[in-house]
Amino acid sequence: MISFDQSFAALADPTRRAIVERLAEGEATVQEIARPFSISQPAISRHLKVLEDAGLIETRVEGSARPRRLKPEAMGMLWNWLGQYRALWEAQFHKLDAVLEELSNEEQPVPHDPREVHHE
């Protein structure tokens, strides 16, 4: 079971979010993950540890390699939790759109006939 607090705290860091984005493409070793970053491999390993402790990624043992990968069930739980709020906000935005549309229709000036000439 994942902890939402721990998961969101882990994802609060932009480097860890970038690592999650990379792992969304497929599993990777620490060296592969570290390649695009301008920080040390031990720093990447610390970020990976935070993500693993949060239950978002896991390590697979493959000989001497230890590729990391996302835990789909953990990411799915986060996505489902966020989805509840997305639906709520979408409903609120639809209501706001309807109110704005109604206000816009009320404020429409009556079109005048261009043939009318105004004399002062």
N, C-alpha and C positions, 0 to 999 in steps of 0.2 A: 504494500500500500504506500502510495506516495503522500508526502506532506505538501499541501499546497503552499504553505508559508515558505518551506525550505525550497521548493521548486521555483517559486516566483523570486525569492531572494537570489537563487543561483542565476536565474535569467535576467536579473537586474543589471548584470555586468555586460557591457557590449562585446567583450572578447568571448565570453561564454555563449552569448547569443550567436556570434559568428561561428563558433565551433559547432553549435547545434545546427546551424544552416549548412555547414560543411557535411556533418554527419547525416543530414537529411538526403544527401546525394548518395550515401552508402558508407559502409564502415571504412575506417582508416586507422593507421598506426599513429603513434605520437609524432613520429618524424613527418608523416604526410600532413598531419593536422598543423604542425608547427611551421611548415614551409612558408605560407604566405604572411606570417606574423613577424613583427620586428621585436619579438620578445624571446627570451631563452626557452629552450626545451623544458628545463625544470619548472619554469613559470607556467608553461602550457600544461605540464603534468599536474600542477596544483589546481589549475582551472578544471581539468578533467576529473580530479578527485572531488571537487565541489559538485560537479554535475552528477557524478556517480553516487555520492552521498545523498544527493537530492532525489535519487531514483530515476533520473532522466536518461542516463546512458548505462551501458554495461560493457564489460571487457570479456572478450572471447579469447581463449587460449588456443593458439595455433602454432605448435612447436615453440620456438623462442619468441615468436611475435605475439603481441597482445593488442590486436585491433579492437577499437572501440566502435560501438554502434548505438543508435538510439533505441530506447525501449518503447516500442510502439504503444503498448498498453498505457504507459505513463503519459506519453504525449497525447494519446487519445483522451485520457481523463482530463488533462488540462484543456484540450480543445472543446470537450463537451461542457466543461464548467464555463469557459469563456463564451461558448455558444448560447448559453442561457441569457447572458447579458447582451449579446449581440442581438438576439431576437427582441429583447426588451427595448433596446435603444432603437432598433429599426421601427418598431411599432410607434415609439414616441416621435421619431422623425416623420413617419407617415401622417400622424396627427398634426404635427407642426406644418407639414406641407399643405394639408387640407385647410388649415386656418389661414396660412399665407395666401393660398389661392383664393379663398373667400374674401379676404381683405383686398387683394389685388383687384378682384372683380368689382367690389364696392367703390373703389377709388378711381376706376376708369372714367376719364372725362367723356362727356357726351361728344361724339364726333360732330364737328360742324361742317356745314356744307360749304365747300370752297368757293362756290358761286356767290355766296353771301358777301356783300361788301359792307364793311363797317364804316359809317360816316360819323365823324366827330364834330 
